[in-house]
Amino acid sequence: MDRIPRETPDEANPLGHLTLDRLRRRTSMKWLRYPPDVLPLWVAEMDVNPPRPVVQAVADAMALGDTGYAYGTAYAEALAEFARTRWGWDGLDVARTALVPDVMLGVVEMLKLVTGPGDPVIVNCPVYPPFYQFVGNMGRRVVEAPLGQDLRIDLGALEDAFRRAVAGGRRAAYLLCSPHNPTGTLHTAEELTAVAALADTHGVRVVADEIHAPLVASGASFVPYLSVPGGERGLSLLSASKAWNLAGLKAAVAVAGPAAAQDLASLPEEVGHGPSHIGVIAHTAALRDGTAWLDALLSGLDRNRRLLAGLLAEHLPAVRYRPGEATFLAWLDCRALGLGDDPAAVFLERGRVALSSGTAFGTGGEGHARFNLATSPEVITEAVRRMAAAATG
């Protein structure tokens, strides 16, 4: 197993280049958390090398000794051009942006702007576990608005959560995950417009985590929350980190809608000291010069979604999997396997495959597991083989 996939200079699919032996030389969280006999398909790191323009930009900066503090609007300008080209959105005004250390720390800072200690923050569970951790650690209270059975935003549940959150006159915020992690759901313009209307009716401020925005399936389109009618009071966090596998090069951009510009203007100046200058250089290069690489990656992810669906139908037909339209994550409903609330623990213990435990994603995560698709077809095939053996072992 360790000899596949082959290393090759062919860049048609960035997910097919690296052997497991090579990957295990990495020292990031994905590769050190578990012993080497475990296939790590949990944390959202991809098994890819960065595009050449990103490597070159970082190498050039290092050679020049350009290793000081981040400054300027190059990142925001590159993001605005990417938004125009990819999403048909020309509303990303660089004057309404700010550099932040990363998306989640940016989320914290945006929530500080529109809520106070003890105020509620609504989330659509099951959802990215750090939503719970960061919100709780900053002294806010999580209010859950569960997704519907179709894994889409349930507007009725959301309105009920909004109503409960603002009862008694408290300020409240809605932390929107768009595209949604872990389900891979891509919210439509109609859904986001309805969300904005509900938020306006109940006086709830929307903060959108849009970190997975560039990672969409073939034929699908991402809709920025700030682009929909009523989204003018929203705040958004965007980054190149997920789409180009740059999480270790810290940088993100906070964007304010036109009616939220004053909120963003009150962001403490020291927040902008947190992003890595080298990270900003890398992210800017990715957005400007890494789009061909991104297109190749997206094609590879499309194939991996189809591959996983076929493998599960053949080897684990009791597992329900609805391929998402975005992200590189797969949300697996394993309840019919009878492995309890945490099937990921069973897959790890019996099969030596590490998935993310569904219980960490809040209400609705029981009996589920999150599978990282951003690897080679060979690794996915081996992982499903091991999972099937674990389920019957």
KETOR-193896 format. One record per atom (N, C-alpha, C): x, y, z. Coordinates in steps of 0.05 Angstrom, whole numbers, padded with zeros to 5 digits, always signed. Each point is the difference from the previous one (the first is absolute). Layout:
N
XYZ
...
***
This chain:
393
+00017-00024+00000
-00017+00024+00000
+00017+00025+00000
+00023+00000+00014
+00016+00024+00002
+00013+00008-00026
-00001-00017-00020
+00013+00007-00026
-00019+00014-00019
-00025+00005+00008
-00018+00013-00018
-00012+00025+00014
-00007+00020-00015
+00001+00003-00029
+00028+00006-00009
+00005-00001-00027
+00027+00006-00011
+00005+00030+00002
+00026+00007+00003
+00007+00028-00003
+00005+00004-00030
-00010+00022-00010
+00001+00005-00029
+00001+00030-00005
+00013+00009-00021
+00000+00028-00006
-00026+00010-00012
-00018-00019-00007
-00025+00008-00012
-00017+00016+00019
-00008+00024-00007
-00016+00017+00018
-00029+00000-00007
-00010-00020-00014
-00028-00001-00007
-00017-00003+00025
+00010-00013+00020
-00015-00004+00025
+00019+00003+00023
-00001+00023+00015
+00018+00003+00022
-00003-00021+00022
-00022-00014+00000
-00005-00020+00021
+00013-00027-00006
+00013-00003-00023
+00012-00025-00007
+00030-00001+00000
+00014+00020+00013
+00028+00002-00003
+00017-00013+00021
-00010-00003+00024
+00017-00005+00023
-00004-00028+00012
+00022-00014+00005
-00002-00026+00013
-00005+00004+00029
-00010-00021+00013
-00004+00001+00029
+00027+00003+00014
+00021-00013-00010
+00026+00004+00013
+00008+00029+00000
-00005+00014-00022
+00007+00028-00002
-00018+00017+00019
-00026-00006+00000
-00018+00015+00017
+00006-00003+00029
+00009-00024+00008
+00006-00005+00029
+00025+00014+00009
+00014+00013-00018
+00023+00017+00008
-00009+00027+00009
-00025+00006-00005
-00011+00026+00009
-00003+00000+00031
+00001+00024+00011
-00001+00002+00030
-00025+00016+00009
-00020+00003-00017
-00024+00014+00007
-00018-00019+00017
-00022+00012+00010
-00018-00015+00017
-00011-00025-00012
-00006+00001-00026
-00012-00023-00013
+00017-00024+00002
+00027+00004-00002
+00018-00023-00003
+00013-00008+00027
-00002+00016+00020
+00012-00007+00026
-00020-00009+00021
-00025+00005-00004
-00020-00006+00020
-00003-00030+00005
+00003-00016-00021
-00005-00029+00002
+00025-00015-00008
+00002-00026+00009
+00023-00016-00008
+00001-00004-00031
+00023-00008-00010
+00003-00002-00030
-00016-00022-00013
-00011-00019+00015
-00017-00020-00013
-00029+00010-00004
-00006+00024+00009
-00027+00012-00003
-00001+00017-00025
-00021-00003-00016
-00005+00018-00023
-00014+00025+00011
+00012+00023-00001
-00012+00024+00012
-00018+00014-00020
-00026-00002+00004
-00020+00013-00018
-00019+00017+00017
+00011+00014+00018
-00016+00015+00020
+00002+00030-00004
+00022+00012+00011
+00002+00029-00001
+00001+00010-00029
-00008+00025-00004
-00003+00011-00027
+00027+00010-00011
+00018-00018-00003
+00025+00005-00016
-00002-00018-00025
+00012+00010-00021
-00001-00015-00025
+00027-00014-00006
-00001-00022-00014
+00024-00015-00007
+00010+00011-00027
+00010+00024-00001
+00008+00013-00024
+00026+00017+00006
+00014+00006-00021
+00020+00021+00001
-00012+00026-00010
+00009+00023+00010
-00011+00025-00009
+00007+00005-00029
-00015+00018-00013
+00006+00007-00028
+00028+00013-00001
+00012-00003-00023
+00027+00011-00004
+00001+00031+00005
-00020+00015-00009
+00002+00029+00005
+00000+00007+00030
-00013-00016+00016
+00001+00005+00029
+00027-00006+00011
+00011-00023-00007
+00027-00008+00009
+00020+00021-00008
-00002+00010-00025
+00019+00020-00010
-00003+00026+00015
-00024+00008+00005
-00005+00026+00014
+00012-00001+00028
-00003-00023+00014
+00011-00003+00027
+00031-00001-00001
+00010-00015-00020
+00029-00003-00002
+00013+00028-00007
-00013+00015-00017
+00010+00026-00007
+00001+00019+00025
-00022-00002+00016
-00001+00017+00024
+00022-00008+00019
+00005-00025+00004
+00020-00010+00018
+00028+00009-00010
+00004-00003-00026
+00026+00007-00012
+00006+00030+00004
-00021+00016-00001
+00002+00029+00003
+00002+00009+00029
-00006-00019+00018
-00002+00007+00028
-00025+00016+00006
-00021-00004-00016
-00025+00015+00003
-00017-00015+00021
+00009+00001+00025
-00012-00016+00021
-00010+00017+00023
-00009+00024-00006
-00010+00018+00021
-00029-00003+00005
-00013+00022+00005
-00028+00001+00008
-00018+00004-00024
-00024-00012+00001
-00019+00002-00022
-00011+00029-00001
-00004+00009-00025
-00011+00027-00004
-00011+00003-00028
-00019+00017-00003
-00011+00007-00027
-00024-00016-00007
-00009+00004-00025
-00025-00011-00009
+00003-00020-00023
+00024-00010-00005
+00004-00018-00023
-00018-00025+00002
-00002-00011+00024
-00016-00024+00004
-00029+00006-00006
-00011+00022+00011
-00028+00007-00005
-00005+00006-00030
+00020+00013-00013
-00003+00006-00028
-00002-00026-00017
+00018-00019+00007
-00001-00026-00014
-00026-00015+00005
-00010+00002+00024
-00025-00013+00007
-00023+00013-00015
+00000+00026-00002
-00021+00014-00014
-00001-00008-00030
+00024-00003-00012
+00001-00008-00028
-00009-00029-00003
+00008-00017+00019
-00010-00028-00001
-00030-00001+00003
-00011+00016+00017
-00029+00001+00004
-00015+00009-00025
+00012+00020-00014
-00012+00009-00025
+00001-00023-00021
+00022-00013-00002
+00004-00020-00021
-00015-00025+00005
+00001-00010+00025
-00011-00026+00007
-00030+00001+00007
-00008+00021+00014
-00027+00001+00011
-00017+00021-00013
+00011+00016-00018
-00015+00021-00013
-00008+00022+00020
+00016+00004+00021
-00007+00019+00021
+00021+00022+00000
-00009+00024-00006
+00018+00023+00001
-00004+00018+00024
-00013-00011+00020
-00007+00016+00024
+00020-00003+00023
+00023-00013-00005
+00020-00002+00020
+00018+00026-00001
-00007+00019+00016
+00014+00026+00000
+00024-00002+00019
+00024+00004-00012
+00024-00003+00016
+00000+00020+00024
-00014+00022-00003
-00001+00019+00022
-00016-00010+00024
-00015-00021-00005
-00016-00012+00022
+00012-00028+00007
+00026-00002+00001
+00013-00025+00008
+00021+00005+00021
+00008-00021+00013
+00021+00001+00020
+00015-00027+00001
+00026+00001+00003
+00015-00025+00004
-00005-00010+00028
-00004-00026+00002
-00002-00013+00026
+00017-00025+00000
+00007-00011+00024
+00019-00022+00001
-00008-00025-00015
-00025-00008+00003
-00012-00022-00014
-00030+00002+00002
-00015-00018-00012
-00029+00003-00001
-00012-00002+00028
+00007-00020+00016
-00013-00003+00026
+00007+00023+00019
+00025+00009+00000
+00006+00023+00016
-00014+00025-00011
-00003+00001-00026
-00016+00022-00012
-00029-00002+00009
-00011-00024+00001
-00028-00003+00009
-00003+00011+00029
+00019-00007+00017
+00000+00010+00027
-00001+00030+00001
+00017+00013-00016
+00001+00029+00000
-00026+00012-00011
-00011-00012-00021
-00026+00010-00011
-00022-00003+00021
-00001-00022+00014
-00020-00004+00020
+00003+00020+00023
+00024+00007+00006
+00005+00020+00021
-00011+00028-00009
+00000+00005-00026
-00010+00025-00010
-00031+00003+00003
-00014-00023-00002
-00029+00001-00002
-00015-00013+00024
+00015-00011+00019
-00012-00012+00023
+00016+00007+00025
-00011-00006+00023
+00014+00004+00025
+00002-00026+00016
+00014+00000+00022
+00002-00024+00017
-00028-00010+00008
-00003-00026-00003
-00025-00013+00008
-00021+00000-00022
+00005+00015-00022
-00019+00000-00022
+00000-00026-00016
-00023-00007-00012
-00002-00025-00015
+00011+00002-00028
+00011-00022-00010
+00009-00003-00027
-00013-00025-00012
-00015+00003-00021
-00015-00022-00012
+00017-00015-00020
-00001-00026+00001
+00015-00017-00020
-00019-00021-00011
+00006-00009-00024
-00016-00022-00012
+00015-00027+00004
-00010-00015+00020
+00013-00025+00006
-00012-00023-00018
+00017-00020-00006
+00028-00004+00008
+00018+00019-00015
+00020+00010+00013
+00017+00021-00012
+00028-00002+00011
+00019+00012-00014
+00028+00001+00006
+00005+00003+00031
+00013-00019+00013
+00002+00000+00029
+00012+00026+00012
+00020+00013-00013
+00010+00025+00012
-00020+00022+00004
-00023-00002-00015
-00021+00020+00005
-00008-00001+00030
-00003-00024+00010
-00008-00003+00028
+00023+00009+00019
+00024-00008-00007
+00023+00005+00018
+00007+00030+00001
+00002+00013-00023
+00007+00028-00001
-00021+00018+00012
-00025-00006-00007
-00022+00016+00011
-00002-00003+00030
+00003-00024+00010
-00001-00004+00029
+00023+00013+00014
+00024-00002-00011
+00024+00012+00013
+00000+00030+00000
-00016+00012-00018
-00001+00030+00000
-00024+00010+00017
-00013-00018+00015
-00021+00008+00018
-00027+00005-00012
-00004-00012-00024
-00027+00001-00012
-00013-00027+00003
-00026-00001-00006
-00016-00024+00004
-00010-00010-00026
+00006-00026-00006
-00009-00012-00025
-00030-00007+00001
-00014+00008-00020
-00028-00009-00004
-00001-00016-00026
-00010-00024+00001
+00000-00018-00023
-00026+00004-00016
+00003+00001-00027
-00022-00001-00018
+00005-00023-00020
-00009-00025+00007
+00008-00023-00016
-00007+00002-00030
+00017-00012-00016
-00006-00002-00028
-00024-00018-00004
-00013+00002-00023
-00022-00018-00006
+00010-00028-00008
-00019-00018-00004
+00007-00027-00008
+00015-00001-00027
-00004+00021-00016
+00014+00002-00026
+00027+00012+00003
+00009+00005+00024
+00026+00012+00006
+00002+00029-00009
-00022+00013-00004
-00001+00028-00007
-00010+00017+00023
+00003+00026-00002
-00009+00018+00021
-00030-00003+00003
-00009-00006+00024
-00029-00001+00006
-00008+00028+00009
-00014+00014-00017
-00007+00028+00006
-00018+00002+00024
-00018-00019+00004
-00017+00000+00023
+00015-00003+00026
+00019-00019+00000
+00017-00004+00024
+00018+00025+00005
+00009+00012-00022
+00017+00024+00003
-00016+00023+00011
-00024+00004-00010
-00016+00022+00011
-00007-00004+00029
-00006-00025+00008
-00005-00006+00028
+00025+00006+00017
+00023-00007-00010
+00025+00006+00015
+00005+00030+00002
-00005+00014-00022
+00003+00029+00001
-00019+00012+00021
-00025-00009+00000
-00019+00011+00019
+00008-00005+00029
+00010-00024+00005
+00009-00007+00027
+00024+00016+00008
+00018+00004-00020
+00026+00013+00006
-00004+00029+00008
-00019+00014-00013
-00003+00029+00006
-00021+00005+00021
-00012-00020+00011
-00020+00004+00021
+00013+00015+00023
-00014+00019+00011
+00010+00016+00022
+00018+00023-00009
+00002+00004-00027
+00015+00023-00010
+00029-00004-00003
+00010-00025+00001
+00029-00005-00003
+00008+00004-00029
+00025+00008-00004
+00012-00001-00027
+00006-00030-00007
-00001-00006-00026
+00006-00027-00008
+00013+00000-00027
+00015-00021-00005
+00013-00003-00026
-00006-00028-00011
+00001-00003-00026
-00003-00026-00013
+00026-00006-00014
+00014-00021+00008
+00025-00008-00012
-00006-00020-00022
+00000+00010-00024
-00008-00016-00024
+00024-00014-00011
-00002-00025-00005
+00021-00016-00012
-00007-00004-00030
+00015+00013-00018
-00008+00001-00028
+00025-00001-00018
+00004-00022-00014
-00015-00025-00001
+00001-00014+00027
-00019-00018+00004
-00003-00012+00027
+00020-00023+00004
+00012+00001+00023
+00018-00021+00010
-00013-00013+00024
-00008-00026-00001
+00013-00021-00015
-00016-00010-00024
-00023+00010-00006
-00018-00013-00020
+00008+00006-00028
+00015+00021-00005
+00006+00008-00027
-00023+00014-00015
-00020+00008+00015
-00023+00013-00011
+00008+00028-00010
-00009+00007-00024
+00005+00026-00012
-00027+00015+00001
+00000+00022+00016
-00025+00015+00003
-00007+00015-00025
-00025+00001-00007
-00009+00014-00024
-00005+00029+00006
-00002+00016-00022
-00006+00029+00003
-00027+00004+00014
-00019-00017-00007
-00027+00002+00012
+00002-00006+00030
+00015-00021+00008
+00002-00006+00028
+00014+00023+00015
+00022+00010-00011
+00014+00021+00014
-00016+00026+00001
-00016+00006-00020
-00017+00023+00001
-00021-00003+00022
-00011-00024+00003
-00019-00005+00021
+00013+00002+00028
+00025-00009+00002
+00015+00003+00025
+00003+00030+00007
+00008+00015-00020
+00004+00029+00004
-00026+00014+00009
-00022-00008-00012
-00026+00011+00008
-00007-00006+00029
+00005-00026+00008
-00006-00008+00027
+00018+00016+00020
+00026+00002-00008
+00018+00014+00018
-00008+00029+00003
-00009+00013-00021
-00009+00028+00001
-00025+00002+00018
-00019-00018-00004
-00025+00000+00016
+00006-00001+00030
+00019-00017+00007
+00005-00006+00029
+00023+00016+00011
+00014+00016-00017
+00022+00015+00010
+00025-00016+00006
+00003-00022-00014
+00023-00018+00004
+00022+00007-00020
+00025+00003+00008
+00022+00006-00017
+00012-00026-00011
+00006-00001-00026
+00011-00024-00013
+00030+00003-00004
+00015-00020+00010
+00028-00003-00005
+00004-00026-00016
+00011+00002-00024
+00001-00023-00018
+00029-00011-00002
+00004-00025+00007
+00025-00014-00005
-00001-00012-00028
+00014+00012-00019
+00000-00008-00028
+00027-00012-00009
+00013-00013+00018
+00027-00010-00005
+00001-00020-00023
-00021-00016-00003
+00000-00021-00021
-00012+00011-00026
-00004+00026-00003
-00014+00011-00023
+00012-00009-00027
+00027-00001-00004
+00010-00008-00026
-00004-00029-00007
-00007-00016+00019
-00001-00029-00003
-00028-00010-00007
-00008+00003-00026
-00026-00007-00008
+00001-00022-00021
-00020-00017-00001
-00002-00022-00019
-00006+00011-00028
+00005-00016-00020
-00006+00007-00028
-00030+00007-00003
-00005+00022-00013
-00028+00008-00005
-00013+00015+00023
+00014+00003+00023
-00011+00014+00023
+00012+00028+00001
-00013+00018+00015
+00009+00028+00002
-00002+00008+00029
+00021+00013+00010
+00000+00012+00027
-00013+00027-00001
-00017+00006+00020
-00012+00027+00002
+00010+00013+00025
+00015+00022-00002
+00009+00014+00024
-00024+00011+00016
+00000-00003+00026
-00022+00011+00016
-00004+00030-00004
+00023+00014-00002
-00003+00029-00002
-00011+00009-00027
-00003-00018-00019
-00010+00007-00027
-00030-00002-00002
-00014-00011+00020
-00029-00004-00003
-00015+00024+00011
-00024+00005-00009
-00016+00022+00011
-00003-00004+00030
+00005+00021+00015
-00002-00001+00029
+00026-00008+00014
+00020-00008-00016
+00026-00007+00012
+00018+00023+00007
-00009+00024-00004
+00017+00024+00003
+00010+00003+00028
-00014-00010+00020
+00008+00003+00028
+00018-00023+00009
+00007-00018-00018
+00016-00023+00007
+00029+00005+00001
+00014-00019+00013
+00029-00001+00001
+00009-00027-00010
+00021-00002-00015
+00009-00025-00012
+00030-00004+00005
+00008-00025+00002
+00028-00008+00002
+00007-00018-00023
+00021+00007-00015
+00009-00016-00023
+00030-00004+00002
+00008-00022-00013
+00029-00007+00000
+00006-00019-00022
+00025+00000-00009
+00010-00019-00019
+00010-00026+00013
-00002-00001+00026
+00013-00022+00015
-00010-00028-00006
-00026-00003-00002
-00011-00027-00004
+00003-00008-00029
-00006+00017-00019
+00000-00007-00028
+00028-00006-00011
+00020+00013+00012
+00028-00005-00009
+00017-00013+00021
-00012-00010+00021
+00014-00015+00021
+00022+00017+00013
-00007+00024+00009
+00019+00019+00011
-00006+00006+00030
-00012-00018+00014
-00008+00006+00028
+00023+00007+00017
+00024-00011-00005
+00023+00006+00016
+00012+00027-00006
-00010+00014-00021
+00009+00027-00007
-00023+00019+00007
-00001+00009+00024
-00023+00013+00011
-00007+00027-00013
-00024+00002-00010
-00010+00025-00011
-00029-00003-00009
-00016+00020+00004
-00028+00000-00010
-00008+00029-00003
-00023+00004-00013
-00011+00026-00005
-00028+00002+00012
-00005+00020+00016
-00027+00007+00009
-00012+00020-00020
-00025-00004-00007
-00014+00017-00019
-00026+00009+00012
-00006+00026-00002
-00025+00011+00010
-00019+00007-00022
-00025-00005+00003
-00020+00011-00018
-00002+00030+00003
-00012+00014-00019
-00001+00029+00001
-00011+00011+00027
-00020-00013+00011
-00012+00010+00025
+00015-00009+00025
+00021-00015-00004
+00016-00010+00023
+00028+00013+00000
+00005+00019-00018
+00026+00012-00002
+00009+00013+00026
-00018+00013+00014
+00008+00012+00026
+00007-00020+00021
-00013-00023-00001
+00007-00021+00019
+00029-00009-00005
+00007-00005-00025
+00027-00010-00007
+00020+00022+00006
-00007+00025-00003
+00018+00022+00005
+00008+00001+00029
-00016-00011+00018
+00007+00000+00029
+00016-00024+00008
+00009-00017-00019
+00017-00022+00006
+00026+00010+00012
+00009-00011+00023
+00025+00010+00012
+00023-00002-00020
+00017+00020-00001
+00022+00001-00018
+00019-00024+00003
+00003-00009+00024
+00019-00022+00006
-00008-00026-00012
-00025-00004-00007
-00009-00025-00013
+00015-00004-00026
+00006+00022-00014
+00014-00002-00026
+00029-00007+00003
+00010-00002+00025
+00028-00008+00004
+00002-00030+00000
-00022-00015+00001
+00001-00029+00003
+00005-00015-00025
-00009+00008-00024
+00005-00016-00024
+00030-00002-00006
+00008-00022-00011
+00028-00004-00008
+00004+00014-00027
+00022+00016-00001
+00007+00014-00025
+00005-00021-00022
+00014-00021+00006
+00005-00021-00020
-00026-00013-00008
-00018-00003+00020
-00027-00011-00006
-00015+00017-00020
+00001+00027+00005
-00014+00018-00019
+00012-00002-00028
+00026-00002-00002
+00013-00003-00026
-00009-00026-00013
-00001-00022+00015
-00008-00026-00011
-00029+00001-00009
-00018+00010+00017
-00028+00001-00007
-00006+00018-00024
+00014+00022-00002
-00003+00018-00022
+00009-00014-00026
+00022-00014+00001
+00010-00014-00024
-00020-00022-00008
-00011-00014+00019
-00020-00021-00006
-00024+00012-00015
-00011+00021+00010
-00023+00012-00012
+00005+00011-00028
+00024+00011-00003
+00007+00013-00026
+00009-00020-00021
+00017-00019+00009
+00014-00017-00019
-00004-00030+00004
-00017-00007+00019
-00004-00028+00005
-00027-00011-00008
-00014+00014-00019
-00027-00009-00007
+00000-00024-00018
+00021-00004-00017
+00001-00024-00017
+00004-00024+00018
+00017+00002+00020
+00004-00021+00020
-00026-00006+00014
-00015+00021+00008
-00025-00004+00014
-00020-00015-00018
-00001+00007-00026
-00019-00014-00018
+00007-00030-00001
+00026-00006-00001
+00008-00028-00001
-00008-00014+00026
+00003+00014+00022
-00008-00012+00026
-00030-00005+00001
-00016+00019-00009
-00029-00003+00000
-00009-00024-00017
+00014-00004-00023
-00007-00023-00016
+00007-00026+00015
+00023+00000+00014
+00007-00024+00015
-00020-00005+00023
-00009+00021+00013
-00020-00004+00021
-00026-00010-00011
-00008+00010-00023
-00025-00011-00013
+00003-00031-00003
+00023-00008-00010
+00004-00029-00004
+00000-00015+00026
+00012+00012+00021
+00001-00013+00026
-00028-00002+00012
-00017+00019-00004
-00028-00002+00010
-00014-00024-00013
+00003-00002-00026
-00012-00023-00014
+00012-00026+00009
+00026+00000+00003
+00014-00025+00009
-00010-00008+00027
-00001+00018+00019
-00010-00007+00027
-00028-00011+00000
-00018+00014-00015
-00027-00009-00002
-00002-00029-00010
+00016-00006-00021
+00000-00027-00011
+00011-00020+00019
+00022+00006+00013
+00012-00018+00019
-00018-00006+00024
-00014+00020+00010
-00018-00004+00022
-00024-00017-00009
-00010+00005-00024
-00023-00016-00010
+00008-00030-00002
+00025-00005-00007
+00010-00027-00003
+00007-00014+00026
+00014+00015+00017
+00012-00013+00024
-00014+00007+00026
-00013+00023+00001
-00014+00008+00025
-00027+00012-00008
-00018-00016-00012
-00025+00011-00010
-00018+00012+00021
+00004-00007+00025
-00016+00011+00022
+00007+00028+00007
+00023+00010-00009
+00009+00027+00005
-00014+00019-00020
-00012+00020+00010
-00013+00020-00017
+00019+00023-00005
+00004+00006-00025
+00018+00022-00008
-00012+00015-00023
-00004+00026+00005
-00010+00018-00021
+00023+00018-00008
+00012-00004-00023
+00023+00017-00008
-00007+00029+00002
+00017+00015+00013
-00005+00029+00002
+00008+00015-00025
-00009+00024-00002
+00007+00017-00023
+00024+00018+00005
+00011-00003+00024
+00023+00017+00007
+00016-00013+00022
+00023+00012+00006
+00020-00010+00019
+00013-00026-00011
+00020-00010+00015
+00011-00026-00007
-00006-00020+00022
-00023+00003+00012
-00008-00016+00023
-00025-00016-00007
-00002-00024+00011
-00023-00017-00004
-00012-00007+00027
-00027+00004+00003
-00014-00005+00025
-00014-00027-00003
+00008-00019+00016
-00009-00028-00002
-00020-00006+00023
-00023-00008-00007
-00020-00009+00019
+00003-00030+00004
+00012-00007+00022
+00007-00028+00006
-00019-00013+00020
-00023+00012+00005
-00017-00010+00022
-00010-00028-00005
-00005-00007-00025
-00010-00027-00006
+00021-00022+00004
+00025+00008+00004
+00020-00021+00005
-00001-00010+00028
-00014+00014+00018
-00001-00010+00028
+00026+00003+00015
+00015+00021-00006
+00026+00004+00013
-00001+00020+00022
-00024+00009+00008
-00003+00019+00022
+00002+00029-00009
+00002+00017+00019
+00000+00029-00006
+00025+00009-00013
+00022-00015+00003
+00026+00009-00010
+00012-00021-00018
-00010-00004-00025
+00011-00020-00017
+00029+00005-00007
+00009+00025+00000
+00028+00007-00006
+00019-00014+00019
-00009-00003+00025
+00017-00014+00020
+00004-00029-00008
-00021-00013-00011
+00001-00028-00008
+00018-00002-00025
-00003+00018-00019
+00016-00001-00024
+00030+00003+00007
+00006+00016+00020
+00027+00004+00008
+00011-00024+00015
-00015-00010+00019
+00010-00023+00016
+00002-00025-00017
-00020-00006-00015
+00000-00026-00015
+00012+00002-00028
-00002+00023-00012
+00009+00003-00028
+00024+00017-00005
+00009+00014+00021
+00023+00018-00002
-00005+00022-00022
-00024+00011+00000
-00007+00022-00016
-00010+00022+00019
+00012+00024-00002
-00008+00022+00017
-00019+00019-00015
-00025+00000+00009
-00020+00020-00010
-00007+00019+00023
-00013+00021-00006
-00009+00019+00021
-00026-00011+00012
-00001+00000+00026
-00023-00010+00015
-00024+00019-00004
-00023-00011-00008
-00024+00016-00004
-00010+00013+00026
+00006-00011+00023
-00011+00011+00025
+00011+00027+00006
+00024+00006-00011
+00012+00027+00005
-00014+00022-00015
-00017-00007-00019
-00013+00020-00017
-00027+00009+00011
-00006-00008+00025
-00025+00009+00013
-00023-00018-00006
-00024+00010+00007
-00025-00016-00003
-00003-00008-00029
-00006-00026-00004
-00003-00011-00027
+00025-00014-00010
+00022+00002+00016
+00025-00013-00009
+00003-00028+00010
-00018-00009+00018
+00002-00027+00011
-00003-00021-00023
+00017-00020+00000
-00002-00021-00020
+00012+00008-00027
+00013+00023-00001
+00011+00009-00025
+00031+00002+00003
+00013+00003-00023
+00029+00005-00001
+00006+00017-00024
+00021+00016+00002
+00008+00017-00022
+00025-00011-00013
+00000-00003-00026
+00021-00013-00016
+00013+00021-00018
+00026+00003+00002
+00015+00019-00017
+00006-00012-00027
-00012+00012-00021
+00003-00010-00027
+00025+00010-00015
+00015+00018+00013
+00022+00013-00014
+00025-00017+00002
-00001-00023-00012
+00022-00019-00001
-00002-00015-00026
+00017-00020-00003
+00001-00014-00026
-00023-00021-00001
-00008-00007-00024
-00020-00021-00003
+00009-00026+00013
+00025-00006-00001
+00010-00025+00012
-00004+00000+00031
+00005+00023+00012
-00003+00001+00029
-00030-00002+00007
-00017+00013-00015
-00029-00002+00005
-00009-00029-00002
+00009-00014-00021
-00007-00028-00004
+00009-00017+00023
+00024+00004+00009
+00011-00016+00023
-00016+00007+00025
-00006+00026+00004
-00015+00008+00024
-00027-00014+00002
-00015+00000-00022
-00026-00013+00000
+00002-00030+00004
+00021-00012-00011
+00004-00029+00004
+00004-00005+00030
+00016+00016+00013
+00005-00003+00029
-00025+00005+00016
-00015+00021-00008
-00024+00007+00015
-00021-00023-00002
-00002-00012-00024
-00019-00022-00003
+00008-00024+00017
+00026-00005+00001
+00009-00022+00017
-00005+00006+00030
+00004+00025+00008
-00005+00008+00027
-00029-00002+00008
-00018+00007-00019
-00028-00001+00006
-00011-00028+00004
+00014-00019-00011
-00009-00028+00003
+00017-00016+00019
+00021+00013+00010
+00019-00014+00017
-00009-00004+00029
***
